[in-house]
């Protein structure tokens, strides 16, 4: 049996963006942890939310649902969501289901933060 762990860290940049870094497995067991952290993340116009997913080792449909829900929450707050560092396999899943046409995906956290500042 594998140890399903997820670590989520939050950093609020002085120039606006909120950065969350998720590391580990994002699945049915760990999604509530990310959901709680995201619920506490400040969302407001001019303060985009960037989630660094480069440290994810696994993401199932529950994790994807958390990300889509966060996208809708950010839009409702007049903010935006930018996802960074998706693995090739997760990017492929997003492409298959069309989420790459809805969500803003960036190859690196630096690219997502740069886009968030413009």
PDB file as gemmi writes it, atoms N, CA and C in Angstrom:
CRYST1    1.000    1.000    1.000  90.00  90.00  90.00 P 1                      
ATOM      1  N   UNK A   1       0.836  -1.173   0.000  1.00  0.00           N  
ATOM      2  CA  UNK A   1       0.000   0.000   0.000  1.00  0.00           C  
ATOM      3  C   UNK A   1       0.884   1.240   0.000  1.00  0.00           C  
ATOM      4  N   UNK A   2       0.543   2.215  -0.831  1.00  0.00           N  
ATOM      5  CA  UNK A   2       1.336   3.428  -0.901  1.00  0.00           C  
ATOM      6  C   UNK A   2       0.859   4.431   0.134  1.00  0.00           C  
ATOM      7  N   UNK A   3       1.780   5.293   0.518  1.00  0.00           N  
ATOM      8  CA  UNK A   3       1.458   6.359   1.459  1.00  0.00           C  
ATOM      9  C   UNK A   3       0.986   7.562   0.650  1.00  0.00           C  
ATOM     10  N   UNK A   4      -0.300   7.831   0.716  1.00  0.00           N  
ATOM     11  CA  UNK A   4      -0.868   8.940  -0.050  1.00  0.00           C  
ATOM     12  C   UNK A   4      -0.692  10.225   0.738  1.00  0.00           C  
ATOM     13  N   UNK A   5       0.256  11.026   0.313  1.00  0.00           N  
ATOM     14  CA  UNK A   5       0.479  12.293   0.996  1.00  0.00           C  
ATOM     15  C   UNK A   5       0.453  13.436  -0.004  1.00  0.00           C  
ATOM     16  N   UNK A   6       0.043  14.575   0.498  1.00  0.00           N  
ATOM     17  CA  UNK A   6       0.035  15.795  -0.292  1.00  0.00           C  
ATOM     18  C   UNK A   6       0.499  16.916   0.619  1.00  0.00           C  
ATOM     19  N   UNK A   7       1.434  17.698   0.131  1.00  0.00           N  
ATOM     20  CA  UNK A   7       1.895  18.877   0.845  1.00  0.00           C  
ATOM     21  C   UNK A   7       1.468  20.089   0.042  1.00  0.00           C  
ATOM     22  N   UNK A   8       0.871  21.066   0.709  1.00  0.00           N  
ATOM     23  CA  UNK A   8       0.440  22.290   0.038  1.00  0.00           C  
ATOM     24  C   UNK A   8       1.027  23.472   0.791  1.00  0.00           C  
ATOM     25  N   UNK A   9       1.733  24.322   0.070  1.00  0.00           N  
ATOM     26  CA  UNK A   9       2.311  25.533   0.658  1.00  0.00           C  
ATOM     27  C   UNK A   9       1.735  26.740  -0.057  1.00  0.00           C  
ATOM     28  N   UNK A  10       1.547  27.831   0.690  1.00  0.00           N  
ATOM     29  CA  UNK A  10       0.982  29.055   0.114  1.00  0.00           C  
ATOM     30  C   UNK A  10       1.945  30.211   0.331  1.00  0.00           C  
ATOM     31  N   UNK A  11       2.101  31.034  -0.701  1.00  0.00           N  
ATOM     32  CA  UNK A  11       2.922  32.235  -0.634  1.00  0.00           C  
ATOM     33  C   UNK A  11       2.157  33.359  -1.318  1.00  0.00           C  
ATOM     34  N   UNK A  12       1.963  34.461  -0.622  1.00  0.00           N  
ATOM     35  CA  UNK A  12       1.285  35.614  -1.205  1.00  0.00           C  
ATOM     36  C   UNK A  12       2.355  36.621  -1.600  1.00  0.00           C  
ATOM     37  N   UNK A  13       2.447  36.908  -2.894  1.00  0.00           N  
ATOM     38  CA  UNK A  13       3.435  37.855  -3.395  1.00  0.00           C  
ATOM     39  C   UNK A  13       2.945  39.280  -3.176  1.00  0.00           C  
ATOM     40  N   UNK A  14       3.867  40.168  -2.846  1.00  0.00           N  
ATOM     41  CA  UNK A  14       3.515  41.568  -2.610  1.00  0.00           C  
ATOM     42  C   UNK A  14       2.904  42.220  -3.843  1.00  0.00           C  
ATOM     43  N   UNK A  15       3.313  41.770  -5.016  1.00  0.00           N  
ATOM     44  CA  UNK A  15       2.816  42.389  -6.252  1.00  0.00           C  
ATOM     45  C   UNK A  15       1.542  41.733  -6.771  1.00  0.00           C  
ATOM     46  N   UNK A  16       0.872  40.950  -5.938  1.00  0.00           N  
ATOM     47  CA  UNK A  16      -0.448  40.470  -6.329  1.00  0.00           C  
ATOM     48  C   UNK A  16      -0.695  38.986  -6.315  1.00  0.00           C  
ATOM     49  N   UNK A  17       0.046  38.189  -7.102  1.00  0.00           N  
ATOM     50  CA  UNK A  17      -0.318  36.777  -7.223  1.00  0.00           C  
ATOM     51  C   UNK A  17      -0.206  36.001  -5.909  1.00  0.00           C  
ATOM     52  N   UNK A  18      -1.088  35.040  -5.764  1.00  0.00           N  
ATOM     53  CA  UNK A  18      -1.016  34.075  -4.667  1.00  0.00           C  
ATOM     54  C   UNK A  18      -0.489  32.781  -5.283  1.00  0.00           C  
ATOM     55  N   UNK A  19       0.557  32.224  -4.705  1.00  0.00           N  
ATOM     56  CA  UNK A  19       1.162  31.000  -5.227  1.00  0.00           C  
ATOM     57  C   UNK A  19       0.930  29.860  -4.251  1.00  0.00           C  
ATOM     58  N   UNK A  20       0.336  28.788  -4.751  1.00  0.00           N  
ATOM     59  CA  UNK A  20       0.209  27.547  -3.990  1.00  0.00           C  
ATOM     60  C   UNK A  20       1.052  26.494  -4.685  1.00  0.00           C  
ATOM     61  N   UNK A  21       1.777  25.732  -3.910  1.00  0.00           N  
ATOM     62  CA  UNK A  21       2.589  24.645  -4.438  1.00  0.00           C  
ATOM     63  C   UNK A  21       2.061  23.336  -3.867  1.00  0.00           C  
ATOM     64  N   UNK A  22       1.680  22.428  -4.754  1.00  0.00           N  
ATOM     65  CA  UNK A  22       1.161  21.121  -4.345  1.00  0.00           C  
ATOM     66  C   UNK A  22       2.184  20.051  -4.713  1.00  0.00           C  
ATOM     67  N   UNK A  23       2.542  19.237  -3.734  1.00  0.00           N  
ATOM     68  CA  UNK A  23       3.539  18.194  -3.935  1.00  0.00           C  
ATOM     69  C   UNK A  23       2.998  16.869  -3.411  1.00  0.00           C  
ATOM     70  N   UNK A  24       3.124  15.823  -4.211  1.00  0.00           N  
ATOM     71  CA  UNK A  24       2.675  14.494  -3.797  1.00  0.00           C  
ATOM     72  C   UNK A  24       1.531  13.999  -4.649  1.00  0.00           C  
ATOM     73  N   UNK A  25       0.630  13.244  -4.030  1.00  0.00           N  
ATOM     74  CA  UNK A  25      -0.501  12.651  -4.738  1.00  0.00           C  
ATOM     75  C   UNK A  25      -1.773  13.442  -4.464  1.00  0.00           C  
ATOM     76  N   UNK A  26      -2.465  13.806  -5.546  1.00  0.00           N  
ATOM     77  CA  UNK A  26      -3.743  14.512  -5.437  1.00  0.00           C  
ATOM     78  C   UNK A  26      -4.831  13.546  -5.890  1.00  0.00           C  
ATOM     79  N   UNK A  27      -5.530  12.987  -4.911  1.00  0.00           N  
ATOM     80  CA  UNK A  27      -6.558  11.997  -5.215  1.00  0.00           C  
ATOM     81  C   UNK A  27      -7.710  12.128  -4.224  1.00  0.00           C  
ATOM     82  N   UNK A  28      -8.583  11.137  -4.243  1.00  0.00           N  
ATOM     83  CA  UNK A  28      -9.765  11.149  -3.379  1.00  0.00           C  
ATOM     84  C   UNK A  28      -9.405  11.335  -1.900  1.00  0.00           C  
ATOM     85  N   UNK A  29      -8.284  10.779  -1.495  1.00  0.00           N  
ATOM     86  CA  UNK A  29      -7.886  10.836  -0.088  1.00  0.00           C  
ATOM     87  C   UNK A  29      -7.252  12.169   0.297  1.00  0.00           C  
ATOM     88  N   UNK A  30      -6.550  12.803  -0.634  1.00  0.00           N  
ATOM     89  CA  UNK A  30      -5.807  14.027  -0.306  1.00  0.00           C  
ATOM     90  C   UNK A  30      -6.475  15.301  -0.812  1.00  0.00           C  
ATOM     91  N   UNK A  31      -7.445  15.177  -1.696  1.00  0.00           N  
ATOM     92  CA  UNK A  31      -8.110  16.363  -2.263  1.00  0.00           C  
ATOM     93  C   UNK A  31      -8.721  17.278  -1.202  1.00  0.00           C  
ATOM     94  N   UNK A  32      -9.302  16.746  -0.123  1.00  0.00           N  
ATOM     95  CA  UNK A  32      -9.858  17.651   0.890  1.00  0.00           C  
ATOM     96  C   UNK A  32      -8.821  18.607   1.485  1.00  0.00           C  
ATOM     97  N   UNK A  33      -7.584  18.154   1.596  1.00  0.00           N  
ATOM     98  CA  UNK A  33      -6.522  19.023   2.115  1.00  0.00           C  
ATOM     99  C   UNK A  33      -6.305  20.209   1.175  1.00  0.00           C  
ATOM    100  N   UNK A  34      -6.219  19.946  -0.124  1.00  0.00           N  
ATOM    101  CA  UNK A  34      -6.050  21.030  -1.087  1.00  0.00           C  
ATOM    102  C   UNK A  34      -7.286  21.913  -1.114  1.00  0.00           C  
ATOM    103  N   UNK A  35      -8.450  21.320  -1.033  1.00  0.00           N  
ATOM    104  CA  UNK A  35      -9.695  22.087  -1.030  1.00  0.00           C  
ATOM    105  C   UNK A  35      -9.724  23.066   0.139  1.00  0.00           C  
ATOM    106  N   UNK A  36      -9.315  22.618   1.327  1.00  0.00           N  
ATOM    107  CA  UNK A  36      -9.284  23.504   2.501  1.00  0.00           C  
ATOM    108  C   UNK A  36      -8.311  24.659   2.297  1.00  0.00           C  
ATOM    109  N   UNK A  37      -7.136  24.358   1.774  1.00  0.00           N  
ATOM    110  CA  UNK A  37      -6.142  25.407   1.547  1.00  0.00           C  
ATOM    111  C   UNK A  37      -6.644  26.398   0.511  1.00  0.00           C  
ATOM    112  N   UNK A  38      -7.254  25.898  -0.547  1.00  0.00           N  
ATOM    113  CA  UNK A  38      -7.782  26.780  -1.587  1.00  0.00           C  
ATOM    114  C   UNK A  38      -8.929  27.634  -1.068  1.00  0.00           C  
ATOM    115  N   UNK A  39      -9.736  27.090  -0.179  1.00  0.00           N  
ATOM    116  CA  UNK A  39     -10.849  27.859   0.390  1.00  0.00           C  
ATOM    117  C   UNK A  39     -10.337  29.041   1.200  1.00  0.00           C  
ATOM    118  N   UNK A  40      -9.147  28.902   1.783  1.00  0.00           N  
ATOM    119  CA  UNK A  40      -8.555  29.977   2.576  1.00  0.00           C  
ATOM    120  C   UNK A  40      -7.716  30.941   1.743  1.00  0.00           C  
ATOM    121  N   UNK A  41      -7.425  30.582   0.500  1.00  0.00           N  
ATOM    122  CA  UNK A  41      -6.597  31.444  -0.351  1.00  0.00           C  
ATOM    123  C   UNK A  41      -7.376  32.698  -0.729  1.00  0.00           C  
ATOM    124  N   UNK A  42      -6.773  33.862  -0.554  1.00  0.00           N  
ATOM    125  CA  UNK A  42      -7.474  35.098  -0.906  1.00  0.00           C  
ATOM    126  C   UNK A  42      -7.623  35.228  -2.419  1.00  0.00           C  
ATOM    127  N   UNK A  43      -8.831  35.470  -2.864  1.00  0.00           N  
ATOM    128  CA  UNK A  43      -9.101  35.683  -4.282  1.00  0.00           C  
ATOM    129  C   UNK A  43      -9.753  37.043  -4.434  1.00  0.00           C  
ATOM    130  N   UNK A  44      -9.152  37.871  -5.268  1.00  0.00           N  
ATOM    131  CA  UNK A  44      -9.726  39.187  -5.524  1.00  0.00           C  
ATOM    132  C   UNK A  44      -9.233  39.670  -6.877  1.00  0.00           C  
ATOM    133  N   UNK A  45      -9.945  40.635  -7.463  1.00  0.00           N  
ATOM    134  CA  UNK A  45      -9.490  41.177  -8.743  1.00  0.00           C  
ATOM    135  C   UNK A  45      -8.051  41.687  -8.618  1.00  0.00           C  
ATOM    136  N   UNK A  46      -7.251  41.370  -9.602  1.00  0.00           N  
ATOM    137  CA  UNK A  46      -5.862  41.812  -9.599  1.00  0.00           C  
ATOM    138  C   UNK A  46      -4.924  40.937  -8.785  1.00  0.00           C  
ATOM    139  N   UNK A  47      -5.435  39.881  -8.184  1.00  0.00           N  
ATOM    140  CA  UNK A  47      -4.596  38.962  -7.410  1.00  0.00           C  
ATOM    141  C   UNK A  47      -4.824  37.539  -7.911  1.00  0.00           C  
ATOM    142  N   UNK A  48      -4.235  37.191  -9.050  1.00  0.00           N  
ATOM    143  CA  UNK A  48      -4.424  35.852  -9.609  1.00  0.00           C  
ATOM    144  C   UNK A  48      -3.894  34.767  -8.676  1.00  0.00           C  
ATOM    145  N   UNK A  49      -4.446  33.588  -8.827  1.00  0.00           N  
ATOM    146  CA  UNK A  49      -4.002  32.413  -8.089  1.00  0.00           C  
ATOM    147  C   UNK A  49      -3.195  31.532  -9.035  1.00  0.00           C  
ATOM    148  N   UNK A  50      -1.969  31.235  -8.644  1.00  0.00           N  
ATOM    149  CA  UNK A  50      -1.098  30.348  -9.409  1.00  0.00           C  
ATOM    150  C   UNK A  50      -0.901  29.085  -8.578  1.00  0.00           C  
ATOM    151  N   UNK A  51      -1.144  27.937  -9.195  1.00  0.00           N  
ATOM    152  CA  UNK A  51      -0.905  26.667  -8.507  1.00  0.00           C  
ATOM    153  C   UNK A  51       0.206  25.928  -9.242  1.00  0.00           C  
ATOM    154  N   UNK A  52       1.302  25.697  -8.527  1.00  0.00           N  
ATOM    155  CA  UNK A  52       2.438  24.955  -9.061  1.00  0.00           C  
ATOM    156  C   UNK A  52       2.177  23.467  -8.832  1.00  0.00           C  
ATOM    157  N   UNK A  53       1.993  22.741  -9.919  1.00  0.00           N  
ATOM    158  CA  UNK A  53       1.703  21.309  -9.853  1.00  0.00           C  
ATOM    159  C   UNK A  53       2.900  20.460 -10.263  1.00  0.00           C  
ATOM    160  N   UNK A  54       4.071  21.074 -10.385  1.00  0.00           N  
ATOM    161  CA  UNK A  54       5.241  20.335 -10.867  1.00  0.00           C  
ATOM    162  C   UNK A  54       5.664  19.217  -9.918  1.00  0.00           C  
ATOM    163  N   UNK A  55       5.261  19.302  -8.658  1.00  0.00           N  
ATOM    164  CA  UNK A  55       5.619  18.275  -7.693  1.00  0.00           C  
ATOM    165  C   UNK A  55       4.589  17.175  -7.530  1.00  0.00           C  
ATOM    166  N   UNK A  56       3.512  17.227  -8.331  1.00  0.00           N  
ATOM    167  CA  UNK A  56       2.510  16.162  -8.236  1.00  0.00           C  
ATOM    168  C   UNK A  56       3.054  14.882  -8.842  1.00  0.00           C  
ATOM    169  N   UNK A  57       2.865  13.801  -8.134  1.00  0.00           N  
ATOM    170  CA  UNK A  57       3.262  12.496  -8.667  1.00  0.00           C  
ATOM    171  C   UNK A  57       2.065  11.728  -9.196  1.00  0.00           C  
ATOM    172  N   UNK A  58       0.850  12.202  -8.843  1.00  0.00           N  
ATOM    173  CA  UNK A  58      -0.375  11.539  -9.286  1.00  0.00           C  
ATOM    174  C   UNK A  58      -1.527  12.516  -9.126  1.00  0.00           C  
ATOM    175  N   UNK A  59      -2.477  12.464 -10.052  1.00  0.00           N  
ATOM    176  CA  UNK A  59      -3.687  13.281  -9.953  1.00  0.00           C  
ATOM    177  C   UNK A  59      -4.830  12.510 -10.601  1.00  0.00           C  
ATOM    178  N   UNK A  60      -5.882  12.243  -9.821  1.00  0.00           N  
ATOM    179  CA  UNK A  60      -7.031  11.538 -10.373  1.00  0.00           C  
ATOM    180  C   UNK A  60      -8.163  12.524 -10.661  1.00  0.00           C  
ATOM    181  N   UNK A  61      -9.323  12.003 -11.013  1.00  0.00           N  
ATOM    182  CA  UNK A  61     -10.448  12.861 -11.391  1.00  0.00           C  
ATOM    183  C   UNK A  61     -10.920  13.742 -10.236  1.00  0.00           C  
ATOM    184  N   UNK A  62     -10.752  13.283  -9.011  1.00  0.00           N  
ATOM    185  CA  UNK A  62     -11.119  14.111  -7.861  1.00  0.00           C  
ATOM    186  C   UNK A  62     -10.236  15.347  -7.808  1.00  0.00           C  
ATOM    187  N   UNK A  63      -8.959  15.171  -8.050  1.00  0.00           N  
ATOM    188  CA  UNK A  63      -8.031  16.299  -8.074  1.00  0.00           C  
ATOM    189  C   UNK A  63      -8.357  17.270  -9.190  1.00  0.00           C  
ATOM    190  N   UNK A  64      -8.685  16.739 -10.355  1.00  0.00           N  
ATOM    191  CA  UNK A  64      -9.057  17.599 -11.480  1.00  0.00           C  
ATOM    192  C   UNK A  64     -10.318  18.382 -11.145  1.00  0.00           C  
ATOM    193  N   UNK A  65     -11.263  17.747 -10.473  1.00  0.00           N  
ATOM    194  CA  UNK A  65     -12.488  18.439 -10.062  1.00  0.00           C  
ATOM    195  C   UNK A  65     -12.170  19.594  -9.118  1.00  0.00           C  
ATOM    196  N   UNK A  66     -11.241  19.399  -8.198  1.00  0.00           N  
ATOM    197  CA  UNK A  66     -10.837  20.479  -7.290  1.00  0.00           C  
ATOM    198  C   UNK A  66     -10.285  21.656  -8.092  1.00  0.00           C  
ATOM    199  N   UNK A  67      -9.482  21.380  -9.099  1.00  0.00           N  
ATOM    200  CA  UNK A  67      -8.894  22.448  -9.912  1.00  0.00           C  
ATOM    201  C   UNK A  67      -9.959  23.181 -10.724  1.00  0.00           C  
ATOM    202  N   UNK A  68     -10.897  22.450 -11.298  1.00  0.00           N  
ATOM    203  CA  UNK A  68     -11.974  23.087 -12.073  1.00  0.00           C  
ATOM    204  C   UNK A  68     -12.860  23.931 -11.155  1.00  0.00           C  
ATOM    205  N   UNK A  69     -13.174  23.418  -9.982  1.00  0.00           N  
ATOM    206  CA  UNK A  69     -13.971  24.177  -9.014  1.00  0.00           C  
ATOM    207  C   UNK A  69     -13.248  25.457  -8.614  1.00  0.00           C  
ATOM    208  N   UNK A  70     -11.942  25.370  -8.443  1.00  0.00           N  
ATOM    209  CA  UNK A  70     -11.146  26.549  -8.095  1.00  0.00           C  
ATOM    210  C   UNK A  70     -11.157  27.562  -9.229  1.00  0.00           C  
ATOM    211  N   UNK A  71     -11.106  27.094 -10.453  1.00  0.00           N  
ATOM    212  CA  UNK A  71     -11.201  27.987 -11.616  1.00  0.00           C  
ATOM    213  C   UNK A  71     -12.504  28.785 -11.551  1.00  0.00           C  
ATOM    214  N   UNK A  72     -13.615  28.110 -11.304  1.00  0.00           N  
ATOM    215  CA  UNK A  72     -14.914  28.790 -11.234  1.00  0.00           C  
ATOM    216  C   UNK A  72     -14.970  29.761 -10.054  1.00  0.00           C  
ATOM    217  N   UNK A  73     -14.413  29.365  -8.936  1.00  0.00           N  
ATOM    218  CA  UNK A  73     -14.381  30.242  -7.761  1.00  0.00           C  
ATOM    219  C   UNK A  73     -13.548  31.498  -8.040  1.00  0.00           C  
ATOM    220  N   UNK A  74     -12.412  31.328  -8.698  1.00  0.00           N  
ATOM    221  CA  UNK A  74     -11.555  32.470  -9.033  1.00  0.00           C  
ATOM    222  C   UNK A  74     -12.274  33.424  -9.977  1.00  0.00           C  
ATOM    223  N   UNK A  75     -12.918  32.882 -10.990  1.00  0.00           N  
ATOM    224  CA  UNK A  75     -13.651  33.738 -11.938  1.00  0.00           C  
ATOM    225  C   UNK A  75     -14.773  34.495 -11.247  1.00  0.00           C  
ATOM    226  N   UNK A  76     -15.480  33.834 -10.348  1.00  0.00           N  
ATOM    227  CA  UNK A  76     -16.576  34.488  -9.626  1.00  0.00           C  
ATOM    228  C   UNK A  76     -16.064  35.632  -8.753  1.00  0.00           C  
ATOM    229  N   UNK A  77     -14.810  35.533  -8.310  1.00  0.00           N  
ATOM    230  CA  UNK A  77     -14.212  36.575  -7.473  1.00  0.00           C  
ATOM    231  C   UNK A  77     -13.536  37.659  -8.306  1.00  0.00           C  
ATOM    232  N   UNK A  78     -13.595  37.537  -9.637  1.00  0.00           N  
ATOM    233  CA  UNK A  78     -12.933  38.503 -10.507  1.00  0.00           C  
ATOM    234  C   UNK A  78     -11.436  38.273 -10.610  1.00  0.00           C  
ATOM    235  N   UNK A  79     -11.004  37.103 -10.218  1.00  0.00           N  
ATOM    236  CA  UNK A  79      -9.597  36.735 -10.252  1.00  0.00           C  
ATOM    237  C   UNK A  79      -9.376  35.757 -11.403  1.00  0.00           C  
ATOM    238  N   UNK A  80      -8.221  35.143 -11.425  1.00  0.00           N  
ATOM    239  CA  UNK A  80      -7.946  34.126 -12.437  1.00  0.00           C  
ATOM    240  C   UNK A  80      -7.114  33.016 -11.811  1.00  0.00           C  
ATOM    241  N   UNK A  81      -7.108  31.871 -12.473  1.00  0.00           N  
ATOM    242  CA  UNK A  81      -6.342  30.713 -12.034  1.00  0.00           C  
ATOM    243  C   UNK A  81      -5.348  30.362 -13.121  1.00  0.00           C  
ATOM    244  N   UNK A  82      -4.105  30.153 -12.713  1.00  0.00           N  
ATOM    245  CA  UNK A  82      -3.061  29.747 -13.637  1.00  0.00           C  
ATOM    246  C   UNK A  82      -2.392  28.502 -13.055  1.00  0.00           C  
ATOM    247  N   UNK A  83      -2.332  27.452 -13.860  1.00  0.00           N  
ATOM    248  CA  UNK A  83      -1.732  26.191 -13.425  1.00  0.00           C  
ATOM    249  C   UNK A  83      -0.360  26.048 -14.064  1.00  0.00           C  
ATOM    250  N   UNK A  84       0.619  25.676 -13.262  1.00  0.00           N  
ATOM    251  CA  UNK A  84       1.994  25.601 -13.749  1.00  0.00           C  
ATOM    252  C   UNK A  84       2.592  24.224 -13.515  1.00  0.00           C  
ATOM    253  N   UNK A  85       3.484  23.843 -14.429  1.00  0.00           N  
ATOM    254  CA  UNK A  85       4.300  22.662 -14.234  1.00  0.00           C  
ATOM    255  C   UNK A  85       3.590  21.330 -14.286  1.00  0.00           C  
ATOM    256  N   UNK A  86       2.513  21.241 -15.051  1.00  0.00           N  
ATOM    257  CA  UNK A  86       1.810  19.963 -15.164  1.00  0.00           C  
ATOM    258  C   UNK A  86       2.714  18.938 -15.836  1.00  0.00           C  
ATOM    259  N   UNK A  87       2.636  17.704 -15.374  1.00  0.00           N  
ATOM    260  CA  UNK A  87       3.383  16.628 -16.014  1.00  0.00           C  
ATOM    261  C   UNK A  87       2.821  16.405 -17.414  1.00  0.00           C  
ATOM    262  N   UNK A  88       3.585  15.717 -18.246  1.00  0.00           N  
ATOM    263  CA  UNK A  88       3.113  15.412 -19.599  1.00  0.00           C  
ATOM    264  C   UNK A  88       1.821  14.603 -19.564  1.00  0.00           C  
ATOM    265  N   UNK A  89       1.737  13.644 -18.635  1.00  0.00           N  
ATOM    266  CA  UNK A  89       0.535  12.804 -18.582  1.00  0.00           C  
ATOM    267  C   UNK A  89      -0.683  13.599 -18.122  1.00  0.00           C  
ATOM    268  N   UNK A  90      -0.520  14.507 -17.167  1.00  0.00           N  
ATOM    269  CA  UNK A  90      -1.650  15.320 -16.725  1.00  0.00           C  
ATOM    270  C   UNK A  90      -2.045  16.325 -17.805  1.00  0.00           C  
ATOM    271  N   UNK A  91      -1.065  16.884 -18.491  1.00  0.00           N  
ATOM    272  CA  UNK A  91      -1.364  17.784 -19.607  1.00  0.00           C  
ATOM    273  C   UNK A  91      -2.168  17.045 -20.664  1.00  0.00           C  
ATOM    274  N   UNK A  92      -1.788  15.812 -20.945  1.00  0.00           N  
ATOM    275  CA  UNK A  92      -2.501  15.002 -21.945  1.00  0.00           C  
ATOM    276  C   UNK A  92      -3.952  14.766 -21.523  1.00  0.00           C  
ATOM    277  N   UNK A  93      -4.191  14.475 -20.265  1.00  0.00           N  
ATOM    278  CA  UNK A  93      -5.564  14.296 -19.771  1.00  0.00           C  
ATOM    279  C   UNK A  93      -6.347  15.590 -19.956  1.00  0.00           C  
ATOM    280  N   UNK A  94      -5.747  16.720 -19.608  1.00  0.00           N  
ATOM    281  CA  UNK A  94      -6.414  18.011 -19.780  1.00  0.00           C  
ATOM    282  C   UNK A  94      -6.758  18.243 -21.251  1.00  0.00           C  
ATOM    283  N   UNK A  95      -5.862  17.851 -22.159  1.00  0.00           N  
ATOM    284  CA  UNK A  95      -6.121  18.002 -23.592  1.00  0.00           C  
ATOM    285  C   UNK A  95      -7.262  17.095 -24.038  1.00  0.00           C  
ATOM    286  N   UNK A  96      -7.274  15.872 -23.583  1.00  0.00           N  
ATOM    287  CA  UNK A  96      -8.307  14.915 -23.986  1.00  0.00           C  
ATOM    288  C   UNK A  96      -9.691  15.400 -23.598  1.00  0.00           C  
ATOM    289  N   UNK A  97      -9.823  15.961 -22.394  1.00  0.00           N  
ATOM    290  CA  UNK A  97     -11.139  16.407 -21.923  1.00  0.00           C  
ATOM    291  C   UNK A  97     -11.419  17.875 -22.244  1.00  0.00           C  
ATOM    292  N   UNK A  98     -10.479  18.541 -22.914  1.00  0.00           N  
ATOM    293  CA  UNK A  98     -10.695  19.918 -23.352  1.00  0.00           C  
ATOM    294  C   UNK A  98     -10.407  20.985 -22.314  1.00  0.00           C  
ATOM    295  N   UNK A  99      -9.852  20.611 -21.182  1.00  0.00           N  
ATOM    296  CA  UNK A  99      -9.568  21.609 -20.151  1.00  0.00           C  
ATOM    297  C   UNK A  99      -8.421  22.536 -20.526  1.00  0.00           C  
ATOM    298  N   UNK A 100      -7.566  22.105 -21.452  1.00  0.00           N  
ATOM    299  CA  UNK A 100      -6.494  22.993 -21.907  1.00  0.00           C  
ATOM    300  C   UNK A 100      -7.050  24.192 -22.668  1.00  0.00           C  
ATOM    301  N   UNK A 101      -8.306  24.114 -23.110  1.00  0.00           N  
ATOM    302  CA  UNK A 101      -8.961  25.222 -23.800  1.00  0.00           C  
ATOM    303  C   UNK A 101      -9.654  26.165 -22.815  1.00  0.00           C  
ATOM    304  N   UNK A 102      -9.798  25.734 -21.572  1.00  0.00           N  
ATOM    305  CA  UNK A 102     -10.507  26.514 -20.554  1.00  0.00           C  
ATOM    306  C   UNK A 102      -9.539  27.078 -19.519  1.00  0.00           C  
ATOM    307  N   UNK A 103      -8.663  26.235 -19.024  1.00  0.00           N  
ATOM    308  CA  UNK A 103      -7.727  26.628 -17.979  1.00  0.00           C  
ATOM    309  C   UNK A 103      -6.446  27.181 -18.587  1.00  0.00           C  
ATOM    310  N   UNK A 104      -5.802  28.081 -17.861  1.00  0.00           N  
ATOM    311  CA  UNK A 104      -4.526  28.648 -18.301  1.00  0.00           C  
ATOM    312  C   UNK A 104      -3.401  27.766 -17.776  1.00  0.00           C  
ATOM    313  N   UNK A 105      -2.694  27.113 -18.700  1.00  0.00           N  
ATOM    314  CA  UNK A 105      -1.619  26.191 -18.351  1.00  0.00           C  
ATOM    315  C   UNK A 105      -0.280  26.784 -18.753  1.00  0.00           C  
ATOM    316  N   UNK A 106       0.709  26.665 -17.874  1.00  0.00           N  
ATOM    317  CA  UNK A 106       2.041  27.206 -18.123  1.00  0.00           C  
ATOM    318  C   UNK A 106       3.079  26.133 -17.827  1.00  0.00           C  
ATOM    319  N   UNK A 107       4.174  26.116 -18.592  1.00  0.00           N  
ATOM    320  CA  UNK A 107       5.178  25.070 -18.388  1.00  0.00           C  
ATOM    321  C   UNK A 107       5.927  25.203 -17.062  1.00  0.00           C  
ATOM    322  N   UNK A 108       6.061  26.443 -16.569  1.00  0.00           N  
ATOM    323  CA  UNK A 108       6.802  26.673 -15.329  1.00  0.00           C  
ATOM    324  C   UNK A 108       6.046  27.642 -14.424  1.00  0.00           C  
ATOM    325  N   UNK A 109       6.399  27.613 -13.164  1.00  0.00           N  
ATOM    326  CA  UNK A 109       5.821  28.561 -12.208  1.00  0.00           C  
ATOM    327  C   UNK A 109       6.227  29.983 -12.571  1.00  0.00           C  
ATOM    328  N   UNK A 110       7.465  30.155 -13.001  1.00  0.00           N  
ATOM    329  CA  UNK A 110       7.948  31.483 -13.372  1.00  0.00           C  
ATOM    330  C   UNK A 110       7.116  32.067 -14.512  1.00  0.00           C  
ATOM    331  N   UNK A 111       6.793  31.248 -15.505  1.00  0.00           N  
ATOM    332  CA  UNK A 111       5.976  31.718 -16.632  1.00  0.00           C  
ATOM    333  C   UNK A 111       4.568  32.079 -16.167  1.00  0.00           C  
ATOM    334  N   UNK A 112       4.004  31.283 -15.271  1.00  0.00           N  
ATOM    335  CA  UNK A 112       2.657  31.569 -14.759  1.00  0.00           C  
ATOM    336  C   UNK A 112       2.653  32.847 -13.931  1.00  0.00           C  
ATOM    337  N   UNK A 113       3.675  33.036 -13.096  1.00  0.00           N  
ATOM    338  CA  UNK A 113       3.754  34.260 -12.287  1.00  0.00           C  
ATOM    339  C   UNK A 113       3.947  35.488 -13.165  1.00  0.00           C  
ATOM    340  N   UNK A 114       4.764  35.354 -14.211  1.00  0.00           N  
ATOM    341  CA  UNK A 114       4.963  36.478 -15.128  1.00  0.00           C  
ATOM    342  C   UNK A 114       3.650  36.846 -15.805  1.00  0.00           C  
ATOM    343  N   UNK A 115       2.889  35.854 -16.234  1.00  0.00           N  
ATOM    344  CA  UNK A 115       1.590  36.114 -16.862  1.00  0.00           C  
ATOM    345  C   UNK A 115       0.618  36.716 -15.853  1.00  0.00           C  
ATOM    346  N   UNK A 116       0.709  36.304 -14.611  1.00  0.00           N  
ATOM    347  CA  UNK A 116      -0.191  36.815 -13.572  1.00  0.00           C  
ATOM    348  C   UNK A 116       0.079  38.278 -13.262  1.00  0.00           C  
ATOM    349  N   UNK A 117       1.296  38.715 -13.509  1.00  0.00           N  
ATOM    350  CA  UNK A 117       1.670  40.101 -13.200  1.00  0.00           C  
ATOM    351  C   UNK A 117       1.318  41.059 -14.327  1.00  0.00           C  
ATOM    352  N   UNK A 118       0.874  40.539 -15.456  1.00  0.00           N  
ATOM    353  CA  UNK A 118       0.534  41.418 -16.596  1.00  0.00           C  
ATOM    354  C   UNK A 118      -0.946  41.569 -16.744  1.00  0.00           C  
TER     355      UNK A 118                                                      
END                                                                             
